[in-house]
């Protein structure tokens, strides 16, 4: 069992080791980097953040986040950097835009229109 544990470490243990291997200037920067990397989605994986994902791109992006935060960049600068290169897919909560509104509101509008016209056709007398 010990060999299996060494070969396949738990995800929490490996995440902690990866963060601790990077040399941060302070614990506050380490915590900020870790929190920000957890808030960004891996562009390759389905619904995994940069910390949870083991894909090569997530490792690279995690290192970019760590380096940017360690060099003094703000969280917003890191987010802008990531969205300029990978789009809003890396954000779990993208900014509201008209396209997003149509995507989310369109089905609701269609349902309301369907119910309205169904109700109207049921209420109106049918001429034969």
Backbone as XML, in Angstrom:
<?xml version="1.0"?>
<chain id="A" units="angstrom">
  <residue number="1" name="UNK">
    <atom name="N" x="0.825" y="-1.196" z="0.000"/>
    <atom name="CA" x="0.000" y="0.000" z="0.000"/>
    <atom name="C" x="0.861" y="1.248" z="0.000"/>
  </residue>
  <residue number="2" name="UNK">
    <atom name="N" x="2.004" y="1.217" z="0.664"/>
    <atom name="CA" x="2.880" y="2.386" z="0.710"/>
    <atom name="C" x="3.434" y="2.709" z="-0.667"/>
  </residue>
  <residue number="3" name="UNK">
    <atom name="N" x="3.743" y="1.680" z="-1.470"/>
    <atom name="CA" x="4.260" y="1.913" z="-2.821"/>
    <atom name="C" x="3.198" y="2.568" z="-3.686"/>
  </residue>
  <residue number="4" name="UNK">
    <atom name="N" x="1.951" y="2.144" z="-3.534"/>
    <atom name="CA" x="0.868" y="2.744" z="-4.295"/>
    <atom name="C" x="0.691" y="4.207" z="-3.909"/>
  </residue>
  <residue number="5" name="UNK">
    <atom name="N" x="0.826" y="4.502" z="-2.650"/>
    <atom name="CA" x="0.697" y="5.875" z="-2.191"/>
    <atom name="C" x="1.812" y="6.744" z="-2.761"/>
  </residue>
  <residue number="6" name="UNK">
    <atom name="N" x="3.018" y="6.204" z="-2.848"/>
    <atom name="CA" x="4.130" y="6.976" z="-3.401"/>
    <atom name="C" x="3.976" y="7.195" z="-4.905"/>
  </residue>
  <residue number="7" name="UNK">
    <atom name="N" x="3.466" y="6.192" z="-5.606"/>
    <atom name="CA" x="3.316" y="6.312" z="-7.055"/>
    <atom name="C" x="2.127" y="7.197" z="-7.399"/>
  </residue>
  <residue number="8" name="UNK">
    <atom name="N" x="1.044" y="7.049" z="-6.683"/>
    <atom name="CA" x="-0.166" y="7.809" z="-6.944"/>
    <atom name="C" x="-0.520" y="8.657" z="-5.729"/>
  </residue>
  <residue number="9" name="UNK">
    <atom name="N" x="0.142" y="9.787" z="-5.544"/>
    <atom name="CA" x="-0.181" y="10.611" z="-4.381"/>
    <atom name="C" x="-1.572" y="11.210" z="-4.523"/>
  </residue>
  <residue number="10" name="UNK">
    <atom name="N" x="-2.171" y="11.519" z="-3.408"/>
    <atom name="CA" x="-3.484" y="12.147" z="-3.455"/>
    <atom name="C" x="-3.360" y="13.500" z="-4.126"/>
  </residue>
  <residue number="11" name="UNK">
    <atom name="N" x="-4.454" y="13.942" z="-4.727"/>
    <atom name="CA" x="-4.402" y="15.192" z="-5.476"/>
    <atom name="C" x="-4.067" y="16.372" z="-4.562"/>
  </residue>
  <residue number="12" name="UNK">
    <atom name="N" x="-4.572" y="16.368" z="-3.339"/>
    <atom name="CA" x="-4.265" y="17.464" z="-2.423"/>
    <atom name="C" x="-2.778" y="17.507" z="-2.092"/>
  </residue>
  <residue number="13" name="UNK">
    <atom name="N" x="-2.182" y="16.338" z="-1.902"/>
    <atom name="CA" x="-0.763" y="16.278" z="-1.570"/>
    <atom name="C" x="0.081" y="16.781" z="-2.735"/>
  </residue>
  <residue number="14" name="UNK">
    <atom name="N" x="-0.222" y="16.361" z="-3.960"/>
    <atom name="CA" x="0.582" y="16.783" z="-5.104"/>
    <atom name="C" x="0.400" y="18.267" z="-5.383"/>
  </residue>
  <residue number="15" name="UNK">
    <atom name="N" x="-0.802" y="18.783" z="-5.196"/>
    <atom name="CA" x="-1.042" y="20.212" z="-5.389"/>
    <atom name="C" x="-0.219" y="21.013" z="-4.395"/>
  </residue>
  <residue number="16" name="UNK">
    <atom name="N" x="-0.240" y="20.591" z="-3.154"/>
    <atom name="CA" x="0.530" y="21.287" z="-2.130"/>
    <atom name="C" x="2.016" y="21.231" z="-2.441"/>
  </residue>
  <residue number="17" name="UNK">
    <atom name="N" x="2.503" y="20.077" z="-2.885"/>
    <atom name="CA" x="3.922" y="19.954" z="-3.214"/>
    <atom name="C" x="4.305" y="20.870" z="-4.367"/>
  </residue>
  <residue number="18" name="UNK">
    <atom name="N" x="3.457" y="20.974" z="-5.396"/>
    <atom name="CA" x="3.770" y="21.822" z="-6.536"/>
    <atom name="C" x="3.830" y="23.285" z="-6.130"/>
  </residue>
  <residue number="19" name="UNK">
    <atom name="N" x="2.914" y="23.710" z="-5.295"/>
    <atom name="CA" x="2.916" y="25.097" z="-4.847"/>
    <atom name="C" x="4.115" y="25.355" z="-3.953"/>
  </residue>
  <residue number="20" name="UNK">
    <atom name="N" x="4.437" y="24.402" z="-3.092"/>
    <atom name="CA" x="5.551" y="24.604" z="-2.169"/>
    <atom name="C" x="6.904" y="24.536" z="-2.864"/>
  </residue>
  <residue number="21" name="UNK">
    <atom name="N" x="7.013" y="23.873" z="-4.014"/>
    <atom name="CA" x="8.280" y="23.798" z="-4.732"/>
    <atom name="C" x="8.654" y="25.137" z="-5.361"/>
  </residue>
  <residue number="22" name="UNK">
    <atom name="N" x="7.672" y="25.943" z="-5.717"/>
    <atom name="CA" x="7.945" y="27.255" z="-6.287"/>
    <atom name="C" x="8.373" y="28.198" z="-5.163"/>
  </residue>
  <residue number="23" name="UNK">
    <atom name="N" x="9.426" y="28.956" z="-5.392"/>
    <atom name="CA" x="9.944" y="29.863" z="-4.361"/>
    <atom name="C" x="9.236" y="31.212" z="-4.432"/>
  </residue>
  <residue number="24" name="UNK">
    <atom name="N" x="8.359" y="31.467" z="-3.478"/>
    <atom name="CA" x="7.669" y="32.747" z="-3.386"/>
    <atom name="C" x="8.439" y="33.667" z="-2.457"/>
  </residue>
  <residue number="25" name="UNK">
    <atom name="N" x="8.243" y="34.977" z="-2.660"/>
    <atom name="CA" x="8.906" y="35.955" z="-1.804"/>
    <atom name="C" x="8.267" y="36.035" z="-0.423"/>
  </residue>
  <residue number="26" name="UNK">
    <atom name="N" x="6.984" y="35.670" z="-0.329"/>
    <atom name="CA" x="6.309" y="35.695" z="0.972"/>
    <atom name="C" x="5.162" y="34.685" z="0.970"/>
  </residue>
  <residue number="27" name="UNK">
    <atom name="N" x="4.676" y="34.365" z="2.164"/>
    <atom name="CA" x="3.539" y="33.451" z="2.283"/>
    <atom name="C" x="2.269" y="34.078" z="1.718"/>
  </residue>
  <residue number="28" name="UNK">
    <atom name="N" x="2.158" y="35.398" z="1.836"/>
    <atom name="CA" x="0.988" y="36.100" z="1.306"/>
    <atom name="C" x="0.926" y="35.953" z="-0.212"/>
  </residue>
  <residue number="29" name="UNK">
    <atom name="N" x="2.062" y="36.075" z="-0.891"/>
    <atom name="CA" x="2.105" y="35.905" z="-2.344"/>
    <atom name="C" x="1.796" y="34.462" z="-2.729"/>
  </residue>
  <residue number="30" name="UNK">
    <atom name="N" x="2.262" y="33.515" z="-1.941"/>
    <atom name="CA" x="1.979" y="32.107" z="-2.202"/>
    <atom name="C" x="0.484" y="31.839" z="-2.107"/>
  </residue>
  <residue number="31" name="UNK">
    <atom name="N" x="-0.150" y="32.378" z="-1.079"/>
    <atom name="CA" x="-1.583" y="32.175" z="-0.900"/>
    <atom name="C" x="-2.377" y="32.860" z="-2.009"/>
  </residue>
  <residue number="32" name="UNK">
    <atom name="N" x="-1.994" y="34.078" z="-2.386"/>
    <atom name="CA" x="-2.667" y="34.784" z="-3.484"/>
    <atom name="C" x="-2.550" y="34.006" z="-4.786"/>
  </residue>
  <residue number="33" name="UNK">
    <atom name="N" x="-1.354" y="33.496" z="-5.068"/>
    <atom name="CA" x="-1.128" y="32.738" z="-6.301"/>
    <atom name="C" x="-1.972" y="31.475" z="-6.328"/>
  </residue>
  <residue number="34" name="UNK">
    <atom name="N" x="-2.008" y="30.781" z="-5.217"/>
    <atom name="CA" x="-2.776" y="29.544" z="-5.116"/>
    <atom name="C" x="-4.267" y="29.826" z="-5.294"/>
  </residue>
  <residue number="35" name="UNK">
    <atom name="N" x="-4.762" y="30.875" z="-4.652"/>
    <atom name="CA" x="-6.175" y="31.239" z="-4.762"/>
    <atom name="C" x="-6.526" y="31.634" z="-6.189"/>
  </residue>
  <residue number="36" name="UNK">
    <atom name="N" x="-5.659" y="32.415" z="-6.826"/>
    <atom name="CA" x="-5.919" y="32.848" z="-8.196"/>
    <atom name="C" x="-5.856" y="31.668" z="-9.167"/>
  </residue>
  <residue number="37" name="UNK">
    <atom name="N" x="-4.896" y="30.783" z="-8.992"/>
    <atom name="CA" x="-4.793" y="29.610" z="-9.864"/>
    <atom name="C" x="-6.013" y="28.699" z="-9.707"/>
  </residue>
  <residue number="38" name="UNK">
    <atom name="N" x="-6.599" y="28.659" z="-8.510"/>
    <atom name="CA" x="-7.823" y="27.876" z="-8.308"/>
    <atom name="C" x="-9.028" y="28.547" z="-8.953"/>
  </residue>
  <residue number="39" name="UNK">
    <atom name="N" x="-8.963" y="29.868" z="-9.154"/>
    <atom name="CA" x="-10.083" y="30.603" z="-9.734"/>
    <atom name="C" x="-10.064" y="30.589" z="-11.260"/>
  </residue>
  <residue number="40" name="UNK">
    <atom name="N" x="-8.962" y="30.137" z="-11.859"/>
    <atom name="CA" x="-8.850" y="30.103" z="-13.314"/>
    <atom name="C" x="-9.038" y="28.675" z="-13.819"/>
  </residue>
  <residue number="41" name="UNK">
    <atom name="N" x="-9.792" y="28.547" z="-14.894"/>
    <atom name="CA" x="-10.097" y="27.237" z="-15.471"/>
    <atom name="C" x="-9.004" y="26.812" z="-16.447"/>
  </residue>
  <residue number="42" name="UNK">
    <atom name="N" x="-8.706" y="25.546" z="-16.461"/>
    <atom name="CA" x="-7.743" y="24.988" z="-17.418"/>
    <atom name="C" x="-8.372" y="25.025" z="-18.811"/>
  </residue>
  <residue number="43" name="UNK">
    <atom name="N" x="-7.684" y="25.589" z="-19.811"/>
    <atom name="CA" x="-8.272" y="25.662" z="-21.151"/>
    <atom name="C" x="-8.412" y="24.299" z="-21.832"/>
  </residue>
  <residue number="44" name="UNK">
    <atom name="N" x="-7.718" y="23.302" z="-21.363"/>
    <atom name="CA" x="-7.757" y="21.983" z="-21.994"/>
    <atom name="C" x="-8.765" y="21.051" z="-21.319"/>
  </residue>
  <residue number="45" name="UNK">
    <atom name="N" x="-8.941" y="21.194" z="-20.029"/>
    <atom name="CA" x="-9.753" y="20.244" z="-19.265"/>
    <atom name="C" x="-11.199" y="20.707" z="-19.167"/>
  </residue>
  <residue number="46" name="UNK">
    <atom name="N" x="-12.063" y="19.770" z="-18.852"/>
    <atom name="CA" x="-13.455" y="20.092" z="-18.625"/>
    <atom name="C" x="-13.671" y="20.410" z="-17.153"/>
  </residue>
  <residue number="47" name="UNK">
    <atom name="N" x="-13.908" y="21.654" z="-16.875"/>
    <atom name="CA" x="-14.302" y="22.109" z="-15.542"/>
    <atom name="C" x="-13.301" y="21.764" z="-14.438"/>
  </residue>
  <residue number="48" name="UNK">
    <atom name="N" x="-12.018" y="21.917" z="-14.718"/>
    <atom name="CA" x="-10.984" y="21.795" z="-13.691"/>
    <atom name="C" x="-10.203" y="23.099" z="-13.660"/>
  </residue>
  <residue number="49" name="UNK">
    <atom name="N" x="-9.838" y="23.519" z="-12.467"/>
    <atom name="CA" x="-9.041" y="24.735" z="-12.377"/>
    <atom name="C" x="-7.568" y="24.407" z="-12.602"/>
  </residue>
  <residue number="50" name="UNK">
    <atom name="N" x="-6.736" y="25.437" z="-12.617"/>
    <atom name="CA" x="-5.316" y="25.244" z="-12.906"/>
    <atom name="C" x="-4.609" y="24.427" z="-11.836"/>
  </residue>
  <residue number="51" name="UNK">
    <atom name="N" x="-5.096" y="24.473" z="-10.612"/>
    <atom name="CA" x="-4.459" y="23.732" z="-9.527"/>
    <atom name="C" x="-4.817" y="22.250" z="-9.601"/>
  </residue>
  <residue number="52" name="UNK">
    <atom name="N" x="-6.055" y="21.934" z="-9.910"/>
    <atom name="CA" x="-6.506" y="20.542" z="-9.937"/>
    <atom name="C" x="-6.048" y="19.788" z="-11.177"/>
  </residue>
  <residue number="53" name="UNK">
    <atom name="N" x="-5.841" y="20.498" z="-12.283"/>
    <atom name="CA" x="-5.523" y="19.848" z="-13.546"/>
    <atom name="C" x="-4.061" y="19.410" z="-13.603"/>
  </residue>
  <residue number="54" name="UNK">
    <atom name="N" x="-3.836" y="18.266" z="-14.219"/>
    <atom name="CA" x="-2.480" y="17.768" z="-14.420"/>
    <atom name="C" x="-2.032" y="17.894" z="-15.869"/>
  </residue>
  <residue number="55" name="UNK">
    <atom name="N" x="-2.803" y="18.574" z="-16.703"/>
    <atom name="CA" x="-2.430" y="18.707" z="-18.111"/>
    <atom name="C" x="-1.191" y="19.593" z="-18.244"/>
  </residue>
  <residue number="56" name="UNK">
    <atom name="N" x="-0.416" y="19.394" z="-19.290"/>
    <atom name="CA" x="0.800" y="20.204" z="-19.477"/>
    <atom name="C" x="0.518" y="21.699" z="-19.563"/>
  </residue>
  <residue number="57" name="UNK">
    <atom name="N" x="-0.591" y="22.077" z="-20.206"/>
    <atom name="CA" x="-0.896" y="23.503" z="-20.314"/>
    <atom name="C" x="-1.243" y="24.087" z="-18.955"/>
  </residue>
  <residue number="58" name="UNK">
    <atom name="N" x="-1.914" y="23.313" z="-18.105"/>
    <atom name="CA" x="-2.240" y="23.802" z="-16.764"/>
    <atom name="C" x="-0.975" y="24.010" z="-15.948"/>
  </residue>
  <residue number="59" name="UNK">
    <atom name="N" x="-0.010" y="23.113" z="-16.087"/>
    <atom name="CA" x="1.265" y="23.292" z="-15.390"/>
    <atom name="C" x="1.957" y="24.568" z="-15.850"/>
  </residue>
  <residue number="60" name="UNK">
    <atom name="N" x="1.954" y="24.812" z="-17.166"/>
    <atom name="CA" x="2.579" y="26.026" z="-17.698"/>
    <atom name="C" x="1.860" y="27.281" z="-17.218"/>
  </residue>
  <residue number="61" name="UNK">
    <atom name="N" x="0.531" y="27.251" z="-17.262"/>
    <atom name="CA" x="-0.237" y="28.424" z="-16.841"/>
    <atom name="C" x="-0.114" y="28.670" z="-15.348"/>
  </residue>
  <residue number="62" name="UNK">
    <atom name="N" x="-0.058" y="27.606" z="-14.586"/>
    <atom name="CA" x="0.134" y="27.751" z="-13.142"/>
    <atom name="C" x="1.473" y="28.423" z="-12.861"/>
  </residue>
  <residue number="63" name="UNK">
    <atom name="N" x="2.502" y="28.027" z="-13.588"/>
    <atom name="CA" x="3.818" y="28.641" z="-13.426"/>
    <atom name="C" x="3.792" y="30.114" z="-13.835"/>
  </residue>
  <residue number="64" name="UNK">
    <atom name="N" x="3.050" y="30.435" z="-14.888"/>
    <atom name="CA" x="2.914" y="31.839" z="-15.302"/>
    <atom name="C" x="2.232" y="32.645" z="-14.209"/>
  </residue>
  <residue number="65" name="UNK">
    <atom name="N" x="1.145" y="32.102" z="-13.644"/>
    <atom name="CA" x="0.440" y="32.797" z="-12.558"/>
    <atom name="C" x="1.387" y="33.021" z="-11.389"/>
  </residue>
  <residue number="66" name="UNK">
    <atom name="N" x="2.110" y="31.980" z="-10.991"/>
    <atom name="CA" x="3.030" y="32.100" z="-9.862"/>
    <atom name="C" x="4.097" y="33.150" z="-10.141"/>
  </residue>
  <residue number="67" name="UNK">
    <atom name="N" x="4.680" y="33.130" z="-11.339"/>
    <atom name="CA" x="5.727" y="34.100" z="-11.680"/>
    <atom name="C" x="5.194" y="35.527" z="-11.719"/>
  </residue>
  <residue number="68" name="UNK">
    <atom name="N" x="4.007" y="35.712" z="-12.297"/>
    <atom name="CA" x="3.446" y="37.064" z="-12.384"/>
    <atom name="C" x="3.133" y="37.623" z="-11.001"/>
  </residue>
  <residue number="69" name="UNK">
    <atom name="N" x="2.520" y="36.818" z="-10.147"/>
    <atom name="CA" x="2.196" y="37.280" z="-8.794"/>
    <atom name="C" x="3.476" y="37.539" z="-8.010"/>
  </residue>
  <residue number="70" name="UNK">
    <atom name="N" x="4.446" y="36.663" z="-8.141"/>
    <atom name="CA" x="5.706" y="36.815" z="-7.414"/>
    <atom name="C" x="6.475" y="38.047" z="-7.884"/>
  </residue>
  <residue number="71" name="UNK">
    <atom name="N" x="6.286" y="38.440" z="-9.153"/>
    <atom name="CA" x="6.994" y="39.613" z="-9.668"/>
    <atom name="C" x="6.226" y="40.909" z="-9.438"/>
  </residue>
  <residue number="72" name="UNK">
    <atom name="N" x="5.078" y="40.846" z="-8.774"/>
    <atom name="CA" x="4.381" y="42.064" z="-8.383"/>
    <atom name="C" x="3.135" y="42.391" z="-9.171"/>
  </residue>
  <residue number="73" name="UNK">
    <atom name="N" x="2.702" y="41.533" z="-10.067"/>
    <atom name="CA" x="1.481" y="41.790" z="-10.832"/>
    <atom name="C" x="0.261" y="41.639" z="-9.932"/>
  </residue>
  <residue number="74" name="UNK">
    <atom name="N" x="-0.757" y="42.422" z="-10.232"/>
    <atom name="CA" x="-2.003" y="42.315" z="-9.470"/>
    <atom name="C" x="-2.819" y="41.137" z="-10.000"/>
  </residue>
  <residue number="75" name="UNK">
    <atom name="N" x="-3.822" y="40.734" z="-9.241"/>
    <atom name="CA" x="-4.697" y="39.646" z="-9.674"/>
    <atom name="C" x="-5.380" y="40.009" z="-10.989"/>
  </residue>
  <residue number="76" name="UNK">
    <atom name="N" x="-5.818" y="41.268" z="-11.105"/>
    <atom name="CA" x="-6.502" y="41.714" z="-12.316"/>
    <atom name="C" x="-5.578" y="41.654" z="-13.530"/>
  </residue>
  <residue number="77" name="UNK">
    <atom name="N" x="-4.314" y="41.993" z="-13.365"/>
    <atom name="CA" x="-3.355" y="41.916" z="-14.471"/>
    <atom name="C" x="-3.167" y="40.473" z="-14.932"/>
  </residue>
  <residue number="78" name="UNK">
    <atom name="N" x="-3.123" y="39.556" z="-13.999"/>
    <atom name="CA" x="-2.983" y="38.138" z="-14.351"/>
    <atom name="C" x="-4.226" y="37.665" z="-15.090"/>
  </residue>
  <residue number="79" name="UNK">
    <atom name="N" x="-5.399" y="38.055" z="-14.613"/>
    <atom name="CA" x="-6.652" y="37.664" z="-15.265"/>
    <atom name="C" x="-6.716" y="38.238" z="-16.677"/>
  </residue>
  <residue number="80" name="UNK">
    <atom name="N" x="-6.336" y="39.507" z="-16.845"/>
    <atom name="CA" x="-6.331" y="40.114" z="-18.177"/>
    <atom name="C" x="-5.349" y="39.400" z="-19.105"/>
  </residue>
  <residue number="81" name="UNK">
    <atom name="N" x="-4.193" y="39.031" z="-18.581"/>
    <atom name="CA" x="-3.198" y="38.301" z="-19.370"/>
    <atom name="C" x="-3.776" y="36.971" z="-19.850"/>
  </residue>
  <residue number="82" name="UNK">
    <atom name="N" x="-4.402" y="36.243" z="-18.954"/>
    <atom name="CA" x="-4.953" y="34.935" z="-19.305"/>
    <atom name="C" x="-6.114" y="35.048" z="-20.296"/>
  </residue>
  <residue number="83" name="UNK">
    <atom name="N" x="-7.011" y="36.006" z="-20.079"/>
    <atom name="CA" x="-8.154" y="36.137" z="-20.984"/>
    <atom name="C" x="-7.734" y="36.663" z="-22.350"/>
  </residue>
  <residue number="84" name="UNK">
    <atom name="N" x="-6.672" y="37.458" z="-22.412"/>
    <atom name="CA" x="-6.220" y="37.938" z="-23.719"/>
    <atom name="C" x="-5.636" y="36.797" z="-24.545"/>
  </residue>
  <residue number="85" name="UNK">
    <atom name="N" x="-5.112" y="35.788" z="-23.912"/>
    <atom name="CA" x="-4.506" y="34.669" z="-24.632"/>
    <atom name="C" x="-5.432" y="33.470" z="-24.808"/>
  </residue>
  <residue number="86" name="UNK">
    <atom name="N" x="-6.310" y="33.235" z="-23.862"/>
    <atom name="CA" x="-7.141" y="32.030" z="-23.896"/>
    <atom name="C" x="-8.640" y="32.323" z="-23.911"/>
  </residue>
  <residue number="87" name="UNK">
    <atom name="N" x="-9.010" y="33.577" z="-23.955"/>
    <atom name="CA" x="-10.420" y="33.931" z="-23.984"/>
    <atom name="C" x="-11.061" y="33.823" z="-22.610"/>
  </residue>
  <residue number="88" name="UNK">
    <atom name="N" x="-12.348" y="34.112" z="-22.578"/>
    <atom name="CA" x="-13.067" y="34.106" z="-21.305"/>
    <atom name="C" x="-13.377" y="32.704" z="-20.805"/>
  </residue>
  <residue number="89" name="UNK">
    <atom name="N" x="-13.005" y="31.691" z="-21.567"/>
    <atom name="CA" x="-13.210" y="30.311" z="-21.120"/>
    <atom name="C" x="-12.439" y="30.025" z="-19.837"/>
  </residue>
  <residue number="90" name="UNK">
    <atom name="N" x="-11.317" y="30.717" z="-19.625"/>
    <atom name="CA" x="-10.515" y="30.465" z="-18.423"/>
    <atom name="C" x="-11.174" y="31.037" z="-17.171"/>
  </residue>
  <residue number="91" name="UNK">
    <atom name="N" x="-12.209" y="31.847" z="-17.341"/>
    <atom name="CA" x="-12.914" y="32.432" z="-16.197"/>
    <atom name="C" x="-14.148" y="31.601" z="-15.874"/>
  </residue>
  <residue number="92" name="UNK">
    <atom name="N" x="-14.354" y="31.330" z="-14.614"/>
    <atom name="CA" x="-15.570" y="30.631" z="-14.208"/>
    <atom name="C" x="-16.771" y="31.572" z="-14.226"/>
  </residue>
  <residue number="93" name="UNK">
    <atom name="N" x="-16.542" y="32.855" z="-14.032"/>
    <atom name="CA" x="-17.599" y="33.860" z="-14.076"/>
    <atom name="C" x="-17.235" y="34.913" z="-15.108"/>
  </residue>
  <residue number="94" name="UNK">
    <atom name="N" x="-17.511" y="34.659" z="-16.399"/>
    <atom name="CA" x="-17.145" y="35.641" z="-17.419"/>
    <atom name="C" x="-17.985" y="36.905" z="-17.295"/>
  </residue>
  <residue number="95" name="UNK">
    <atom name="N" x="-17.463" y="37.996" z="-17.857"/>
    <atom name="CA" x="-18.180" y="39.272" z="-17.830"/>
    <atom name="C" x="-19.472" y="39.149" z="-18.638"/>
  </residue>
  <residue number="96" name="UNK">
    <atom name="N" x="-20.498" y="39.870" z="-18.210"/>
    <atom name="CA" x="-21.776" y="39.828" z="-18.919"/>
    <atom name="C" x="-21.666" y="40.628" z="-20.209"/>
  </residue>
  <residue number="97" name="UNK">
    <atom name="N" x="-22.014" y="40.012" z="-21.307"/>
    <atom name="CA" x="-22.045" y="40.649" z="-22.614"/>
    <atom name="C" x="-23.377" y="40.293" z="-23.278"/>
  </residue>
  <residue number="98" name="UNK">
    <atom name="N" x="-23.689" y="40.986" z="-24.363"/>
    <atom name="CA" x="-24.952" y="40.730" z="-25.060"/>
    <atom name="C" x="-25.016" y="39.281" z="-25.544"/>
  </residue>
  <residue number="99" name="UNK">
    <atom name="N" x="-23.903" y="38.776" z="-26.059"/>
    <atom name="CA" x="-23.878" y="37.383" z="-26.515"/>
    <atom name="C" x="-24.178" y="36.411" z="-25.396"/>
  </residue>
  <residue number="100" name="UNK">
    <atom name="N" x="-23.620" y="36.668" z="-24.206"/>
    <atom name="CA" x="-23.905" y="35.814" z="-23.048"/>
    <atom name="C" x="-25.370" y="35.926" z="-22.649"/>
  </residue>
  <residue number="101" name="UNK">
    <atom name="N" x="-25.886" y="37.154" z="-22.691"/>
    <atom name="CA" x="-27.279" y="37.374" z="-22.323"/>
    <atom name="C" x="-28.234" y="36.640" z="-23.251"/>
  </residue>
  <residue number="102" name="UNK">
    <atom name="N" x="-27.934" y="36.676" z="-24.564"/>
    <atom name="CA" x="-28.772" y="35.946" z="-25.516"/>
    <atom name="C" x="-28.670" y="34.439" z="-25.300"/>
  </residue>
  <residue number="103" name="UNK">
    <atom name="N" x="-27.492" y="33.986" z="-24.988"/>
    <atom name="CA" x="-27.293" y="32.555" z="-24.760"/>
    <atom name="C" x="-28.112" y="32.072" z="-23.564"/>
  </residue>
  <residue number="104" name="UNK">
    <atom name="N" x="-28.120" y="32.849" z="-22.489"/>
    <atom name="CA" x="-28.847" y="32.448" z="-21.289"/>
    <atom name="C" x="-30.312" y="32.862" z="-21.323"/>
  </residue>
  <residue number="105" name="UNK">
    <atom name="N" x="-30.606" y="34.030" z="-21.899"/>
    <atom name="CA" x="-31.972" y="34.530" z="-21.890"/>
    <atom name="C" x="-32.821" y="34.051" z="-23.047"/>
  </residue>
  <residue number="106" name="UNK">
    <atom name="N" x="-32.190" y="33.669" z="-24.154"/>
    <atom name="CA" x="-32.923" y="33.234" z="-25.343"/>
    <atom name="C" x="-33.892" y="32.095" z="-25.084"/>
  </residue>
  <residue number="107" name="UNK">
    <atom name="N" x="-33.464" y="31.022" z="-24.459"/>
    <atom name="CA" x="-34.399" y="29.922" z="-24.193"/>
    <atom name="C" x="-35.569" y="30.331" z="-23.300"/>
  </residue>
  <residue number="108" name="UNK">
    <atom name="N" x="-35.330" y="31.217" z="-22.369"/>
    <atom name="CA" x="-36.410" y="31.676" z="-21.485"/>
    <atom name="C" x="-37.425" y="32.477" z="-22.285"/>
  </residue>
  <residue number="109" name="UNK">
    <atom name="N" x="-36.932" y="33.364" z="-23.162"/>
    <atom name="CA" x="-37.827" y="34.160" z="-24.008"/>
    <atom name="C" x="-38.633" y="33.239" z="-24.919"/>
  </residue>
  <residue number="110" name="UNK">
    <atom name="N" x="-37.993" y="32.256" z="-25.528"/>
    <atom name="CA" x="-38.703" y="31.314" z="-26.395"/>
    <atom name="C" x="-39.760" y="30.526" z="-25.621"/>
  </residue>
  <residue number="111" name="UNK">
    <atom name="N" x="-39.455" y="30.130" z="-24.401"/>
    <atom name="CA" x="-40.424" y="29.405" z="-23.580"/>
    <atom name="C" x="-41.629" y="30.289" z="-23.261"/>
  </residue>
  <residue number="112" name="UNK">
    <atom name="N" x="-41.390" y="31.538" z="-22.905"/>
    <atom name="CA" x="-42.484" y="32.464" z="-22.603"/>
    <atom name="C" x="-43.344" y="32.684" z="-23.845"/>
  </residue>
  <residue number="113" name="UNK">
    <atom name="N" x="-42.711" y="32.873" z="-25.010"/>
    <atom name="CA" x="-43.471" y="33.045" z="-26.251"/>
    <atom name="C" x="-44.292" y="31.795" z="-26.569"/>
  </residue>
  <residue number="114" name="UNK">
    <atom name="N" x="-43.704" y="30.630" z="-26.403"/>
    <atom name="CA" x="-44.420" y="29.379" z="-26.643"/>
    <atom name="C" x="-45.631" y="29.263" z="-25.721"/>
  </residue>
  <residue number="115" name="UNK">
    <atom name="N" x="-45.452" y="29.549" z="-24.439"/>
    <atom name="CA" x="-46.564" y="29.468" z="-23.489"/>
    <atom name="C" x="-47.646" y="30.490" z="-23.815"/>
  </residue>
  <residue number="116" name="UNK">
    <atom name="N" x="-47.241" y="31.698" z="-24.203"/>
    <atom name="CA" x="-48.207" y="32.745" z="-24.543"/>
    <atom name="C" x="-49.052" y="32.330" z="-25.744"/>
  </residue>
  <residue number="117" name="UNK">
    <atom name="N" x="-48.402" y="31.881" z="-26.818"/>
    <atom name="CA" x="-49.153" y="31.505" z="-28.013"/>
    <atom name="C" x="-49.959" y="30.226" z="-27.794"/>
  </residue>
  <residue number="118" name="UNK">
    <atom name="N" x="-49.488" y="29.328" z="-26.969"/>
    <atom name="CA" x="-50.261" y="28.129" z="-26.636"/>
    <atom name="C" x="-51.508" y="28.512" z="-25.852"/>
  </residue>
  <residue number="119" name="UNK">
    <atom name="N" x="-51.356" y="29.371" z="-24.872"/>
    <atom name="CA" x="-52.487" y="29.829" z="-24.062"/>
    <atom name="C" x="-53.497" y="30.564" z="-24.941"/>
  </residue>
  <residue number="120" name="UNK">
    <atom name="N" x="-52.978" y="31.393" z="-25.856"/>
    <atom name="CA" x="-53.841" y="32.181" z="-26.742"/>
    <atom name="C" x="-54.609" y="31.269" z="-27.703"/>
  </residue>
  <residue number="121" name="UNK">
    <atom name="N" x="-53.952" y="30.237" z="-28.216"/>
    <atom name="CA" x="-54.643" y="29.344" z="-29.158"/>
    <atom name="C" x="-55.677" y="28.478" z="-28.436"/>
  </residue>
  <residue number="122" name="UNK">
    <atom name="N" x="-55.445" y="28.158" z="-27.185"/>
    <atom name="CA" x="-56.414" y="27.369" z="-26.419"/>
    <atom name="C" x="-57.632" y="28.216" z="-26.068"/>
  </residue>
  <residue number="123" name="UNK">
    <atom name="N" x="-57.431" y="29.486" z="-25.751"/>
    <atom name="CA" x="-58.524" y="30.377" z="-25.344"/>
    <atom name="C" x="-59.389" y="30.805" z="-26.516"/>
  </residue>
  <residue number="124" name="UNK">
    <atom name="N" x="-58.807" y="30.974" z="-27.680"/>
    <atom name="CA" x="-59.588" y="31.476" z="-28.819"/>
    <atom name="C" x="-60.499" y="30.370" z="-29.348"/>
  </residue>
  <residue number="125" name="UNK">
    <atom name="N" x="-61.720" y="30.765" z="-29.742"/>
    <atom name="CA" x="-62.638" y="29.756" z="-30.287"/>
    <atom name="C" x="-62.134" y="29.297" z="-31.662"/>
  </residue>
  <residue number="126" name="UNK">
    <atom name="N" x="-62.278" y="28.026" z="-31.881"/>
    <atom name="CA" x="-61.837" y="27.457" z="-33.154"/>
    <atom name="C" x="-62.986" y="27.515" z="-34.148"/>
  </residue>
  <residue number="127" name="UNK">
    <atom name="N" x="-62.705" y="28.046" z="-35.313"/>
    <atom name="CA" x="-63.731" y="28.074" z="-36.365"/>
    <atom name="C" x="-63.494" y="26.891" z="-37.295"/>
  </residue>
  <residue number="128" name="UNK">
    <atom name="N" x="-64.570" y="26.166" z="-37.585"/>
    <atom name="CA" x="-64.438" y="25.004" z="-38.455"/>
    <atom name="C" x="-65.217" y="25.144" z="-39.711"/>
  </residue>
</chain>
